[in-house]
Amino acid sequence: MKKMKICYLPFDYNLKSPGDRRRTVFWAQKRGHEVTFSLEEKCDLIVVTEKSDFRDSQIQKNGAPVIFDLIDGYLSPENSLVDLMRGFTKKLDGQISGSIMRFSKHVAYMASLANAVVCSSVEQRQIISKLNNNTHIILDSHSEIPLLKFRKKERDPKHLSLFWEGLPYTAYGLKLLNPTFEELNTQINLTLNCVTDNDYYRLLGKYWKISTLRYLERQLTIPPENINLYSWTIKNLISIAYQSNLALLPISTTIPMQRLKPENRLLIMWKLGLPCLTSDSPAYARIEAETNVSIVCKSQSDWQESIHQYMDADFANTQVIRGQQYILNNHNDEVLLSKWDSVAESVL
C-alpha cells in the first residue's frame, strides 16, 4: 500500500489516549502514513473517532473517503434518558454540532455516512452492519506491553494479591464483586492492586473531578488499607502485575455498552503473564471456548470458587500459556496492520 496522508480526528490531540495510540496512530506510524488534524488539508483518507463532531460540514467538503472508528457500543445505550443526556451535554459543551438529540442518533448518522466503519466486537458489527455493510472488526494493538512469562511466586495460602487495570470510569465494575470480597475476606487477606489514573472526570472528560482511590475505598468491601492505586504507566503496569497473583475483569453484562466490549483487557493481562477471571460477556466467552481455559464467571459462587482454583500456580500457569499462544497466533502486529490495510483498501 502506498504511503497516505490521513486526516485524523482523535480522542485527544496529544494522541496519548489508548483509543488513539493503540489504533489509528499505531497503524499510521507502523506503515509510515502522514497524520494531520486539519480537514482543510487535502488528504487521502479521513478517520473519525467517537469524540469527533460528526456534523462538521468539513468532513464531507474535504472529499476524502471516511472511516469511522467506533470502539464503544454507543448504538446500544443503557436507556433513552442516558442517551439523550449524553447528546445534550456534548452539544452544550460544543463537542458536537447540529440539533439536540440522543447521542446514538448522531452515531448512527456517522455510521451511515462513512465509507467504512471499524468496531471491536462481533456483536457490535452485527448492529452496525444494519447501517453500513462495510464494517470491520479490529482490536487494539498492545505492542507497547511486553510478553512476560508467568511468574511462580511464593504464595501465602492466607493472602492473595488481586490485580485490576483500566480507565477509572470502568472501575465501578469491581463493585459487582463485593459479595465475593466479603466472603473471601473471612478466609483470605485480600490486597487489590489497581493500575489506573489517579483521578478522572465523571462528565465529558473535563467536569466533576473524582479521586479514583477515594471512590474505590468508598465502594468496595475490601478494607481501604488493602486497596493500592498506582498511576497508569507501562513501568507500573509491569511491576505491579509482577507483584500480583490474579487479575479480575468484572463488568456489568446487563448494561449493553459493557456487554458489547471486546477482549482487549483480557489479552493485556495475558501479555503481563497474569491469569485472569472475567464476567460472562460474549467476547470473553468466545475466548474461553477458543483457548479451552476457564476464565468466565457467571455468579458470585463462580467467582469465589474460581479465585480459589487459580491460587494453584500450575493451574494458573496453564491459562497464561494458552492465552499467550492465542495472542501470538491471532493478535500480533502484522495481523492488526493487515486488517487496517484492508479497511483502507475497501474505501480507496
Phi and psi in degrees as GROMACS dihedral restraints (atoms count N, CA, C in turn):
[ dihedral_restraints ]
;  ai    aj    ak    al  type     phi  dphi    fc
    3     4     5     6     1   -69.6    20    10
    4     5     6     7     1   156.1    20    10
    6     7     8     9     1   -67.7    20    10
    7     8     9    10     1   137.8    20    10
    9    10    11    12     1  -121.8    20    10
   10    11    12    13     1   162.5    20    10
   12    13    14    15     1  -105.8    20    10
   13    14    15    16     1   118.3    20    10
   15    16    17    18     1  -110.4    20    10
   16    17    18    19     1   125.6    20    10
   18    19    20    21     1   -87.7    20    10
   19    20    21    22     1   113.4    20    10
   21    22    23    24     1  -113.0    20    10
   22    23    24    25     1   126.5    20    10
   24    25    26    27     1  -105.3    20    10
   25    26    27    28     1    94.7    20    10
   27    28    29    30     1   -84.9    20    10
   28    29    30    31     1   174.6    20    10
   30    31    32    33     1   -66.9    20    10
   31    32    33    34     1   -43.3    20    10
   33    34    35    36     1  -145.7    20    10
   34    35    36    37     1   131.3    20    10
   36    37    38    39     1   -69.6    20    10
   37    38    39    40     1   -10.5    20    10
   39    40    41    42     1   -83.9    20    10
   40    41    42    43     1    -5.4    20    10
   42    43    44    45     1    60.9    20    10
   43    44    45    46     1    23.9    20    10
   45    46    47    48     1   -90.8    20    10
   46    47    48    49     1   -12.7    20    10
   48    49    50    51     1   -65.2    20    10
   49    50    51    52     1   140.5    20    10
   51    52    53    54     1   -54.5    20    10
   52    53    54    55     1   -35.9    20    10
   54    55    56    57     1   -65.2    20    10
   55    56    57    58     1   -20.4    20    10
   57    58    59    60     1   -92.4    20    10
   58    59    60    61     1   -59.9    20    10
   60    61    62    63     1   -70.6    20    10
   61    62    63    64     1   -23.4    20    10
   63    64    65    66     1   -96.3    20    10
   64    65    66    67     1     1.9    20    10
   66    67    68    69     1  -130.1    20    10
   67    68    69    70     1  -102.8    20    10
   69    70    71    72     1   -59.0    20    10
   70    71    72    73     1   -43.3    20    10
   72    73    74    75     1   -65.1    20    10
   73    74    75    76     1   -40.1    20    10
   75    76    77    78     1   -55.6    20    10
   76    77    78    79     1   -50.4    20    10
   78    79    80    81     1   -62.8    20    10
   79    80    81    82     1   -48.3    20    10
   81    82    83    84     1   -61.5    20    10
   82    83    84    85     1   -43.9    20    10
   84    85    86    87     1   -66.9    20    10
   85    86    87    88     1   -42.6    20    10
   87    88    89    90     1   -66.8    20    10
   88    89    90    91     1   -35.2    20    10
   90    91    92    93     1   -93.3    20    10
   91    92    93    94     1    -4.0    20    10
   93    94    95    96     1    77.9    20    10
   94    95    96    97     1    23.2    20    10
   96    97    98    99     1   -78.6    20    10
   97    98    99   100     1   146.0    20    10
   99   100   101   102     1   -82.9    20    10
  100   101   102   103     1   140.4    20    10
  102   103   104   105     1  -118.5    20    10
  103   104   105   106     1   129.3    20    10
  105   106   107   108     1  -124.7    20    10
  106   107   108   109     1   158.3    20    10
  108   109   110   111     1  -104.7    20    10
  109   110   111   112     1    -3.5    20    10
  111   112   113   114     1   -97.1    20    10
  112   113   114   115     1   121.8    20    10
  114   115   116   117     1   -74.0    20    10
  115   116   117   118     1   -11.5    20    10
  117   118   119   120     1   -82.6    20    10
  118   119   120   121     1   -13.5    20    10
  120   121   122   123     1   -85.0    20    10
  121   122   123   124     1   144.9    20    10
  123   124   125   126     1   -68.9    20    10
  124   125   126   127     1   130.3    20    10
  126   127   128   129     1  -143.2    20    10
  127   128   129   130     1   169.9    20    10
  129   130   131   132     1   -90.1    20    10
  130   131   132   133     1   -24.8    20    10
  132   133   134   135     1  -155.6    20    10
  133   134   135   136     1   144.4    20    10
  135   136   137   138     1  -115.9    20    10
  136   137   138   139     1   129.7    20    10
  138   139   140   141     1  -115.8    20    10
  139   140   141   142     1   121.1    20    10
  141   142   143   144     1  -106.2    20    10
  142   143   144   145     1   138.3    20    10
  144   145   146   147     1  -111.4    20    10
  145   146   147   148     1   179.3    20    10
  147   148   149   150     1   -64.7    20    10
  148   149   150   151     1   -21.9    20    10
  150   151   152   153     1   -89.9    20    10
  151   152   153   154     1     1.8    20    10
  153   154   155   156     1   -77.8    20    10
  154   155   156   157     1   160.6    20    10
  156   157   158   159     1   -86.9    20    10
  157   158   159   160     1    98.4    20    10
  159   160   161   162     1   -62.3    20    10
  160   161   162   163     1   -23.0    20    10
  162   163   164   165     1   -93.2    20    10
  163   164   165   166     1     5.2    20    10
  165   166   167   168     1   -63.0    20    10
  166   167   168   169     1   118.5    20    10
  168   169   170   171     1   -64.2    20    10
  169   170   171   172     1   -21.8    20    10
  171   172   173   174     1   -66.8    20    10
  172   173   174   175     1   -21.6    20    10
  174   175   176   177     1   -61.7    20    10
  175   176   177   178     1   -46.9    20    10
  177   178   179   180     1   -78.6    20    10
  178   179   180   181     1   -33.9    20    10
  180   181   182   183     1   -64.9    20    10
  181   182   183   184     1   -30.8    20    10
  183   184   185   186     1   -59.2    20    10
  184   185   186   187     1   -39.3    20    10
  186   187   188   189     1    91.5    20    10
  187   188   189   190     1   -12.0    20    10
  189   190   191   192     1   -78.6    20    10
  190   191   192   193     1   151.3    20    10
  192   193   194   195     1   -62.2    20    10
  193   194   195   196     1   150.3    20    10
  195   196   197   198     1  -115.9    20    10
  196   197   198   199     1   130.9    20    10
  198   199   200   201     1  -112.0    20    10
  199   200   201   202     1   129.2    20    10
  201   202   203   204     1  -103.5    20    10
  202   203   204   205     1   111.7    20    10
  204   205   206   207     1   -89.7    20    10
  205   206   207   208     1    96.4    20    10
  207   208   209   210     1  -105.6    20    10
  208   209   210   211     1    90.4    20    10
  210   211   212   213     1   -74.4    20    10
  211   212   213   214     1   -44.7    20    10
  213   214   215   216     1   -98.5    20    10
  214   215   216   217     1   161.1    20    10
  216   217   218   219     1   -84.9    20    10
  217   218   219   220     1    55.7    20    10
  219   220   221   222     1   -68.1    20    10
  220   221   222   223     1   -15.8    20    10
  222   223   224   225     1   -77.3    20    10
  223   224   225   226     1    -7.3    20    10
  225   226   227   228     1  -127.6    20    10
  226   227   228   229     1    68.5    20    10
  228   229   230   231     1   -68.7    20    10
  229   230   231   232     1   163.9    20    10
  231   232   233   234     1   -60.4    20    10
  232   233   234   235     1   -44.7    20    10
  234   235   236   237     1  -161.5    20    10
  235   236   237   238     1   170.8    20    10
  237   238   239   240     1   -67.1    20    10
  238   239   240   241     1   -31.2    20    10
  240   241   242   243     1   -69.0    20    10
  241   242   243   244     1   -46.9    20    10
  243   244   245   246     1   -59.8    20    10
  244   245   246   247     1   -41.6    20    10
  246   247   248   249     1   -61.8    20    10
  247   248   249   250     1   -45.9    20    10
  249   250   251   252     1   -66.5    20    10
  250   251   252   253     1   -41.6    20    10
  252   253   254   255     1   -65.6    20    10
  253   254   255   256     1   -36.3    20    10
  255   256   257   258     1   -63.8    20    10
  256   257   258   259     1   -43.8    20    10
  258   259   260   261     1   -65.7    20    10
  259   260   261   262     1   -40.1    20    10
  261   262   263   264     1   -65.5    20    10
  262   263   264   265     1   -47.1    20    10
  264   265   266   267     1   -67.7    20    10
  265   266   267   268     1   -36.1    20    10
  267   268   269   270     1   -67.3    20    10
  268   269   270   271     1   -36.1    20    10
  270   271   272   273     1   -67.8    20    10
  271   272   273   274     1   -44.6    20    10
  273   274   275   276     1   -62.1    20    10
  274   275   276   277     1   -36.3    20    10
  276   277   278   279     1   -83.4    20    10
  277   278   279   280     1    -7.9    20    10
  279   280   281   282     1    84.8    20    10
  280   281   282   283     1    10.3    20    10
  282   283   284   285     1   -73.7    20    10
  283   284   285   286     1   -24.7    20    10
  285   286   287   288     1  -142.4    20    10
  286   287   288   289     1   142.7    20    10
  288   289   290   291     1  -102.5    20    10
  289   290   291   292     1  -173.2    20    10
  291   292   293   294     1    88.4    20    10
  292   293   294   295     1  -169.3    20    10
  294   295   296   297     1   -73.8    20    10
  295   296   297   298     1   157.0    20    10
  297   298   299   300     1   -73.5    20    10
  298   299   300   301     1   124.1    20    10
  300   301   302   303     1  -158.0    20    10
  301   302   303   304     1   171.9    20    10
  303   304   305   306     1   -57.9    20    10
  304   305   306   307     1   140.7    20    10
  306   307   308   309     1   -62.2    20    10
  307   308   309   310     1   -34.0    20    10
  309   310   311   312     1   -60.3    20    10
  310   311   312   313     1   -28.1    20    10
  312   313   314   315     1   -69.2    20    10
  313   314   315   316     1   -40.0    20    10
  315   316   317   318     1   -63.0    20    10
  316   317   318   319     1   -43.0    20    10
  318   319   320   321     1   -64.3    20    10
  319   320   321   322     1   -42.9    20    10
  321   322   323   324     1   -63.0    20    10
  322   323   324   325     1   -37.9    20    10
  324   325   326   327     1   -60.1    20    10
  325   326   327   328     1   -46.6    20    10
  327   328   329   330     1   -67.9    20    10
  328   329   330   331     1   -39.5    20    10
  330   331   332   333     1   -62.1    20    10
  331   332   333   334     1   -37.3    20    10
  333   334   335   336     1   -74.1    20    10
  334   335   336   337     1   -35.0    20    10
  336   337   338   339     1   -74.0    20    10
  337   338   339   340     1   -36.1    20    10
  339   340   341   342     1   -64.2    20    10
  340   341   342   343     1   152.8    20    10
  342   343   344   345     1   -77.5    20    10
  343   344   345   346     1   -24.0    20    10
  345   346   347   348     1  -155.1    20    10
  346   347   348   349     1   151.5    20    10
  348   349   350   351     1  -122.7    20    10
  349   350   351   352     1   138.1    20    10
  351   352   353   354     1  -113.0    20    10
  352   353   354   355     1   131.2    20    10
  354   355   356   357     1  -130.6    20    10
  355   356   357   358     1  -170.5    20    10
  357   358   359   360     1  -128.9    20    10
  358   359   360   361     1     8.1    20    10
  360   361   362   363     1  -151.9    20    10
  361   362   363   364     1   159.0    20    10
  363   364   365   366     1   -59.9    20    10
  364   365   366   367     1   -42.0    20    10
  366   367   368   369     1   -64.8    20    10
  367   368   369   370     1   -39.3    20    10
  369   370   371   372     1   -63.5    20    10
  370   371   372   373     1   -43.5    20    10
  372   373   374   375     1   -61.0    20    10
  373   374   375   376     1   -37.6    20    10
  375   376   377   378     1   -60.5    20    10
  376   377   378   379     1   -37.3    20    10
  378   379   380   381     1   -75.8    20    10
  379   380   381   382     1   -46.7    20    10
  381   382   383   384     1   -67.9    20    10
  382   383   384   385     1   -32.8    20    10
  384   385   386   387     1   -61.3    20    10
  385   386   387   388     1   -20.2    20    10
  387   388   389   390     1   -70.2    20    10
  388   389   390   391     1   -20.0    20    10
  390   391   392   393     1  -105.4    20    10
  391   392   393   394     1   -29.1    20    10
  393   394   395   396     1  -151.5    20    10
  394   395   396   397     1   114.4    20    10
  396   397   398   399     1   -80.3    20    10
  397   398   399   400     1    -3.3    20    10
  399   400   401   402     1  -101.3    20    10
  400   401   402   403     1    67.6    20    10
  402   403   404   405     1  -115.0    20    10
  403   404   405   406     1   133.4    20    10
  405   406   407   408     1  -124.0    20    10
  406   407   408   409     1   150.7    20    10
  408   409   410   411     1  -106.7    20    10
  409   410   411   412     1   121.7    20    10
  411   412   413   414     1  -138.7    20    10
  412   413   414   415     1   125.6    20    10
  414   415   416   417     1   -83.2    20    10
  415   416   417   418     1   172.1    20    10
  417   418   419   420     1   -70.0    20    10
  418   419   420   421     1   153.3    20    10
  420   421   422   423     1   -83.5    20    10
  421   422   423   424     1   135.9    20    10
  423   424   425   426     1  -117.0    20    10
  424   425   426   427     1    31.0    20    10
  426   427   428   429     1   -66.2    20    10
  427   428   429   430     1   -18.9    20    10
  429   430   431   432     1   -72.1    20    10
  430   431   432   433     1   -12.5    20    10
  432   433   434   435     1  -109.0    20    10
  433   434   435   436     1   124.2    20    10
  435   436   437   438     1   -70.9    20    10
  436   437   438   439     1   155.4    20    10
  438   439   440   441     1   -86.4    20    10
  439   440   441   442     1   110.2    20    10
  441   442   443   444     1  -109.0    20    10
  442   443   444   445     1   143.1    20    10
  444   445   446   447     1   -74.4    20    10
  445   446   447   448     1   153.2    20    10
  447   448   449   450     1   -60.6    20    10
  448   449   450   451     1   133.1    20    10
  450   451   452   453     1  -104.0    20    10
  451   452   453   454     1   119.3    20    10
  453   454   455   456     1   -82.8    20    10
  454   455   456   457     1    94.8    20    10
  456   457   458   459     1   -83.7    20    10
  457   458   459   460     1   157.0    20    10
  459   460   461   462     1   -68.4    20    10
  460   461   462   463     1   125.9    20    10
  462   463   464   465     1  -114.1    20    10
  463   464   465   466     1   132.6    20    10
  465   466   467   468     1   -89.4    20    10
  466   467   468   469     1   118.8    20    10
  468   469   470   471     1   -61.2    20    10
  469   470   471   472     1   -13.0    20    10
  471   472   473   474     1  -105.5    20    10
  472   473   474   475     1     8.7    20    10
  474   475   476   477     1  -139.3    20    10
  475   476   477   478     1   140.7    20    10
  477   478   479   480     1  -141.2    20    10
  478   479   480   481     1   127.2    20    10
  480   481   482   483     1   -99.6    20    10
  481   482   483   484     1   113.4    20    10
  483   484   485   486     1   -95.1    20    10
  484   485   486   487     1   153.8    20    10
  486   487   488   489     1  -129.3    20    10
  487   488   489   490     1   136.0    20    10
  489   490   491   492     1  -138.6    20    10
  490   491   492   493     1   138.2    20    10
  492   493   494   495     1  -136.2    20    10
  493   494   495   496     1   144.1    20    10
  495   496   497   498     1   161.1    20    10
  496   497   498   499     1   179.5    20    10
  498   499   500   501     1   -74.6    20    10
  499   500   501   502     1   145.0    20    10
  501   502   503   504     1   -55.5    20    10
  502   503   504   505     1   -36.7    20    10
  504   505   506   507     1   -69.0    20    10
  505   506   507   508     1   -11.1    20    10
  507   508   509   510     1   -93.8    20    10
  508   509   510   511     1    -2.3    20    10
  510   511   512   513     1   -67.1    20    10
  511   512   513   514     1   -18.4    20    10
  513   514   515   516     1   -61.8    20    10
  514   515   516   517     1   -19.5    20    10
  516   517   518   519     1   -61.3    20    10
  517   518   519   520     1   -27.2    20    10
  519   520   521   522     1   -63.5    20    10
  520   521   522   523     1   -26.8    20    10
  522   523   524   525     1   -59.7    20    10
  523   524   525   526     1   -27.8    20    10
  525   526   527   528     1   -62.0    20    10
  526   527   528   529     1   -21.5    20    10
  528   529   530   531     1   -96.6    20    10
  529   530   531   532     1     7.9    20    10
  531   532   533   534     1   -54.6    20    10
  532   533   534   535     1   -43.6    20    10
  534   535   536   537     1   -59.6    20    10
  535   536   537   538     1   -38.6    20    10
  537   538   539   540     1   -66.7    20    10
  538   539   540   541     1   -44.3    20    10
  540   541   542   543     1   -60.0    20    10
  541   542   543   544     1   -42.0    20    10
  543   544   545   546     1   -62.1    20    10
  544   545   546   547     1   -43.3    20    10
  546   547   548   549     1   -67.1    20    10
  547   548   549   550     1   -45.3    20    10
  549   550   551   552     1   -66.4    20    10
  550   551   552   553     1   -32.6    20    10
  552   553   554   555     1   -61.0    20    10
  553   554   555   556     1   -22.8    20    10
  555   556   557   558     1   -79.8    20    10
  556   557   558   559     1   -13.1    20    10
  558   559   560   561     1  -118.4    20    10
  559   560   561   562     1   -31.4    20    10
  561   562   563   564     1  -134.9    20    10
  562   563   564   565     1   146.4    20    10
  564   565   566   567     1   -84.9    20    10
  565   566   567   568     1   108.1    20    10
  567   568   569   570     1   -92.4    20    10
  568   569   570   571     1   137.9    20    10
  570   571   572   573     1  -120.8    20    10
  571   572   573   574     1   134.6    20    10
  573   574   575   576     1  -113.4    20    10
  574   575   576   577     1   115.4    20    10
  576   577   578   579     1  -100.8    20    10
  577   578   579   580     1   120.5    20    10
  579   580   581   582     1  -116.7    20    10
  580   581   582   583     1   127.3    20    10
  582   583   584   585     1  -110.4    20    10
  583   584   585   586     1   108.9    20    10
  585   586   587   588     1  -163.0    20    10
  586   587   588   589     1  -172.1    20    10
  588   589   590   591     1   -78.2    20    10
  589   590   591   592     1   145.3    20    10
  591   592   593   594     1   -63.0    20    10
  592   593   594   595     1   -33.4    20    10
  594   595   596   597     1  -148.9    20    10
  595   596   597   598     1   169.2    20    10
  597   598   599   600     1  -155.6    20    10
  598   599   600   601     1   170.1    20    10
  600   601   602   603     1  -109.4    20    10
  601   602   603   604     1   128.9    20    10
  603   604   605   606     1   -73.5    20    10
  604   605   606   607     1   -21.7    20    10
  606   607   608   609     1  -127.3    20    10
  607   608   609   610     1   117.9    20    10
  609   610   611   612     1    56.7    20    10
  610   611   612   613     1    20.6    20    10
  612   613   614   615     1    72.5    20    10
  613   614   615   616     1     8.6    20    10
  615   616   617   618     1  -151.5    20    10
  616   617   618   619     1     3.4    20    10
  618   619   620   621     1  -126.7    20    10
  619   620   621   622     1   149.9    20    10
  621   622   623   624     1    66.8    20    10
  622   623   624   625     1    71.8    20    10
  624   625   626   627     1   -73.5    20    10
  625   626   627   628     1   135.3    20    10
  627   628   629   630     1  -127.3    20    10
  628   629   630   631     1   139.2    20    10
  630   631   632   633     1   -80.0    20    10
  631   632   633   634     1   121.5    20    10
  633   634   635   636     1   -63.6    20    10
  634   635   636   637     1   -42.7    20    10
  636   637   638   639     1   -64.3    20    10
  637   638   639   640     1   -44.8    20    10
  639   640   641   642     1   -61.4    20    10
  640   641   642   643     1   -38.8    20    10
  642   643   644   645     1   -61.1    20    10
  643   644   645   646     1   -47.6    20    10
  645   646   647   648     1   -63.8    20    10
  646   647   648   649     1   -41.4    20    10
  648   649   650   651     1   -63.3    20    10
  649   650   651   652     1   -34.7    20    10
  651   652   653   654     1   -77.0    20    10
  652   653   654   655     1   -33.5    20    10
  654   655   656   657     1   -93.3    20    10
  655   656   657   658     1   -24.0    20    10
  657   658   659   660     1  -102.1    20    10
  658   659   660   661     1   152.9    20    10
  660   661   662   663     1   -91.3    20    10
  661   662   663   664     1     2.3    20    10
  663   664   665   666     1   -72.6    20    10
  664   665   666   667     1   135.7    20    10
  666   667   668   669     1   -52.4    20    10
  667   668   669   670     1   134.3    20    10
  669   670   671   672     1   -52.2    20    10
  670   671   672   673     1   -36.5    20    10
  672   673   674   675     1   -68.9    20    10
  673   674   675   676     1   -11.8    20    10
  675   676   677   678     1  -101.2    20    10
  676   677   678   679     1     7.7    20    10
  678   679   680   681     1  -105.5    20    10
  679   680   681   682     1   119.6    20    10
  681   682   683   684     1  -114.2    20    10
  682   683   684   685     1   133.8    20    10
  684   685   686   687     1  -118.6    20    10
  685   686   687   688     1   133.1    20    10
  687   688   689   690     1  -126.2    20    10
  688   689   690   691     1   136.2    20    10
  690   691   692   693     1   -58.9    20    10
  691   692   693   694     1   143.1    20    10
  693   694   695   696     1   -73.5    20    10
  694   695   696   697     1   110.1    20    10
  696   697   698   699     1  -141.7    20    10
  697   698   699   700     1   159.0    20    10
  699   700   701   702     1   -60.6    20    10
  700   701   702   703     1   -40.7    20    10
  702   703   704   705     1   -59.6    20    10
  703   704   705   706     1   -47.5    20    10
  705   706   707   708     1   -66.0    20    10
  706   707   708   709     1   -39.0    20    10
  708   709   710   711     1   -56.7    20    10
  709   710   711   712     1   -46.3    20    10
  711   712   713   714     1   -70.5    20    10
  712   713   714   715     1   -48.0    20    10
  714   715   716   717     1   -69.1    20    10
  715   716   717   718     1   -37.9    20    10
  717   718   719   720     1   -76.0    20    10
  718   719   720   721     1   -33.6    20    10
  720   721   722   723     1   -62.4    20    10
  721   722   723   724     1   -38.4    20    10
  723   724   725   726     1   -60.9    20    10
  724   725   726   727     1   -33.1    20    10
  726   727   728   729     1   -84.1    20    10
  727   728   729   730     1    -8.4    20    10
  729   730   731   732     1  -103.8    20    10
  730   731   732   733     1   160.6    20    10
  732   733   734   735     1  -101.5    20    10
  733   734   735   736     1   -33.8    20    10
  735   736   737   738     1  -154.9    20    10
  736   737   738   739     1   134.6    20    10
  738   739   740   741     1   -95.1    20    10
  739   740   741   742     1   145.7    20    10
  741   742   743   744     1  -123.3    20    10
  742   743   744   745     1   135.7    20    10
  744   745   746   747     1  -132.1    20    10
  745   746   747   748     1    71.9    20    10
  747   748   749   750     1   -81.6    20    10
  748   749   750   751     1   136.6    20    10
  750   751   752   753     1  -136.8    20    10
  751   752   753   754     1   158.0    20    10
  753   754   755   756     1   -86.2    20    10
  754   755   756   757     1   102.5    20    10
  756   757   758   759     1   -75.2    20    10
  757   758   759   760     1    -5.5    20    10
  759   760   761   762     1   -82.9    20    10
  760   761   762   763     1   -14.0    20    10
  762   763   764   765     1   -93.0    20    10
  763   764   765   766     1   117.4    20    10
  765   766   767   768     1   -52.7    20    10
  766   767   768   769     1   -44.5    20    10
  768   769   770   771     1   -62.4    20    10
  769   770   771   772     1   -32.7    20    10
  771   772   773   774     1   -75.1    20    10
  772   773   774   775     1   -41.7    20    10
  774   775   776   777     1   -62.1    20    10
  775   776   777   778     1   -29.5    20    10
  777   778   779   780     1   -83.4    20    10
  778   779   780   781     1    -5.5    20    10
  780   781   782   783     1   -66.2    20    10
  781   782   783   784     1   149.4    20    10
  783   784   785   786     1   -84.5    20    10
  784   785   786   787     1  -171.0    20    10
  786   787   788   789     1   -94.4    20    10
  787   788   789   790     1    16.0    20    10
  789   790   791   792     1   -51.2    20    10
  790   791   792   793     1   -48.4    20    10
  792   793   794   795     1   -69.8    20    10
  793   794   795   796     1   -33.0    20    10
  795   796   797   798     1   -62.1    20    10
  796   797   798   799     1   -43.6    20    10
  798   799   800   801     1   -63.7    20    10
  799   800   801   802     1   -35.3    20    10
  801   802   803   804     1   -64.0    20    10
  802   803   804   805     1   -42.7    20    10
  804   805   806   807     1   -60.4    20    10
  805   806   807   808     1   -42.9    20    10
  807   808   809   810     1   -65.8    20    10
  808   809   810   811     1   -38.3    20    10
  810   811   812   813     1   -61.5    20    10
  811   812   813   814     1   -33.3    20    10
  813   814   815   816     1   -78.0    20    10
  814   815   816   817     1    -1.9    20    10
  816   817   818   819     1    79.4    20    10
  817   818   819   820     1    21.6    20    10
  819   820   821   822     1  -106.7    20    10
  820   821   822   823     1   133.7    20    10
  822   823   824   825     1   -67.4    20    10
  823   824   825   826     1   156.7    20    10
  825   826   827   828     1  -145.9    20    10
  826   827   828   829     1   145.1    20    10
  828   829   830   831     1  -118.6    20    10
  829   830   831   832     1   143.7    20    10
  831   832   833   834     1  -134.1    20    10
  832   833   834   835     1   166.8    20    10
  834   835   836   837     1   -74.9    20    10
  835   836   837   838     1   171.7    20    10
  837   838   839   840     1   -89.6    20    10
  838   839   840   841     1    67.5    20    10
  840   841   842   843     1   -93.7    20    10
  841   842   843   844     1   160.2    20    10
  843   844   845   846     1   -58.1    20    10
  844   845   846   847     1   -40.9    20    10
  846   847   848   849     1   -64.9    20    10
  847   848   849   850     1   -46.9    20    10
  849   850   851   852     1   -65.8    20    10
  850   851   852   853     1   -37.5    20    10
  852   853   854   855     1   -64.2    20    10
  853   854   855   856     1   -38.2    20    10
  855   856   857   858     1   -63.5    20    10
  856   857   858   859     1   -44.5    20    10
  858   859   860   861     1   -66.0    20    10
  859   860   861   862     1   -37.5    20    10
  861   862   863   864     1   -58.2    20    10
  862   863   864   865     1   -44.2    20    10
  864   865   866   867     1   -68.5    20    10
  865   866   867   868     1   -39.3    20    10
  867   868   869   870     1   -72.1    20    10
  868   869   870   871     1   -31.1    20    10
  870   871   872   873     1   -99.0    20    10
  871   872   873   874     1   -11.4    20    10
  873   874   875   876     1    57.9    20    10
  874   875   876   877     1    43.8    20    10
  876   877   878   879     1  -125.6    20    10
  877   878   879   880     1   159.0    20    10
  879   880   881   882     1   -93.9    20    10
  880   881   882   883     1   110.4    20    10
  882   883   884   885     1  -129.7    20    10
  883   884   885   886     1   -27.1    20    10
  885   886   887   888     1   -86.0    20    10
  886   887   888   889     1   134.2    20    10
  888   889   890   891     1  -118.4    20    10
  889   890   891   892     1   127.2    20    10
  891   892   893   894     1  -103.2    20    10
  892   893   894   895     1   -11.5    20    10
  894   895   896   897     1  -150.9    20    10
  895   896   897   898     1   170.2    20    10
  897   898   899   900     1   -62.9    20    10
  898   899   900   901     1   -37.8    20    10
  900   901   902   903     1   -65.4    20    10
  901   902   903   904     1   -35.4    20    10
  903   904   905   906     1   -59.8    20    10
  904   905   906   907     1   -46.4    20    10
  906   907   908   909     1   -60.4    20    10
  907   908   909   910     1   -47.2    20    10
  909   910   911   912     1   -62.3    20    10
  910   911   912   913     1   -47.9    20    10
  912   913   914   915     1   -65.9    20    10
  913   914   915   916     1   -40.5    20    10
  915   916   917   918     1   -69.1    20    10
  916   917   918   919     1   -38.6    20    10
  918   919   920   921     1   -60.6    20    10
  919   920   921   922     1   -44.7    20    10
  921   922   923   924     1   -61.0    20    10
  922   923   924   925     1   -41.7    20    10
  924   925   926   927     1   -61.7    20    10
  925   926   927   928     1   -41.2    20    10
  927   928   929   930     1   -81.4    20    10
  928   929   930   931     1     3.6    20    10
  930   931   932   933     1   -75.9    20    10
  931   932   933   934     1   -12.0    20    10
  933   934   935   936     1   -81.3    20    10
  934   935   936   937     1   117.5    20    10
  936   937   938   939     1   -62.3    20    10
  937   938   939   940     1   -40.5    20    10
  939   940   941   942     1   -66.0    20    10
  940   941   942   943     1   -40.7    20    10
  942   943   944   945     1   -63.2    20    10
  943   944   945   946     1   -43.3    20    10
  945   946   947   948     1   -64.1    20    10
  946   947   948   949     1   -41.4    20    10
  948   949   950   951     1   -63.1    20    10
  949   950   951   952     1   -36.6    20    10
  951   952   953   954     1   -61.0    20    10
  952   953   954   955     1   -42.4    20    10
  954   955   956   957     1   -61.9    20    10
  955   956   957   958     1   -46.1    20    10
  957   958   959   960     1   -62.6    20    10
  958   959   960   961     1   -43.7    20    10
  960   961   962   963     1   -59.5    20    10
  961   962   963   964     1   -47.1    20    10
  963   964   965   966     1   -68.3    20    10
  964   965   966   967     1   -37.9    20    10
  966   967   968   969     1   -64.3    20    10
  967   968   969   970     1   -42.8    20    10
  969   970   971   972     1   -69.0    20    10
  970   971   972   973     1   -34.3    20    10
  972   973   974   975     1   -65.0    20    10
  973   974   975   976     1   -38.0    20    10
  975   976   977   978     1   -60.4    20    10
  976   977   978   979     1   -43.6    20    10
  978   979   980   981     1   -62.1    20    10
  979   980   981   982     1   -46.2    20    10
  981   982   983   984     1   -61.6    20    10
  982   983   984   985     1   -34.5    20    10
  984   985   986   987     1   -83.0    20    10
  985   986   987   988     1   -33.7    20    10
  987   988   989   990     1  -121.0    20    10
  988   989   990   991     1   -11.3    20    10
  990   991   992   993     1  -134.7    20    10
  991   992   993   994     1    30.9    20    10
  993   994   995   996     1   -81.3    20    10
  994   995   996   997     1   167.1    20    10
  996   997   998   999     1   -57.8    20    10
  997   998   999  1000     1   -41.6    20    10
  999  1000  1001  1002     1   -66.3    20    10
 1000  1001  1002  1003     1   -34.8    20    10
 1002  1003  1004  1005     1   -62.1    20    10
 1003  1004  1005  1006     1   -47.0    20    10
 1005  1006  1007  1008     1   -66.8    20    10
 1006  1007  1008  1009     1   -43.5    20    10
 1008  1009  1010  1011     1   -62.8    20    10
 1009  1010  1011  1012     1   -40.1    20    10
 1011  1012  1013  1014     1   -66.0    20    10
 1012  1013  1014  1015     1   -32.0    20    10
 1014  1015  1016  1017     1   -68.2    20    10
 1015  1016  1017  1018     1   -41.9    20    10
 1017  1018  1019  1020     1   -64.8    20    10
 1018  1019  1020  1021     1   -40.9    20    10
 1020  1021  1022  1023     1   -57.2    20    10
 1021  1022  1023  1024     1   -42.0    20    10
 1023  1024  1025  1026     1   -65.3    20    10
 1024  1025  1026  1027     1   -38.8    20    10
 1026  1027  1028  1029     1   -62.2    20    10
 1027  1028  1029  1030     1   -47.8    20    10
 1029  1030  1031  1032     1   -60.5    20    10
 1030  1031  1032  1033     1   -45.1    20    10
 1032  1033  1034  1035     1   -62.9    20    10
 1033  1034  1035  1036     1   -28.7    20    10
 1035  1036  1037  1038     1   -72.2    20    10
 1036  1037  1038  1039     1   -14.3    20    10
 1038  1039  1040  1041     1  -116.7    20    10
 1039  1040  1041  1042     1   -10.2    20    10
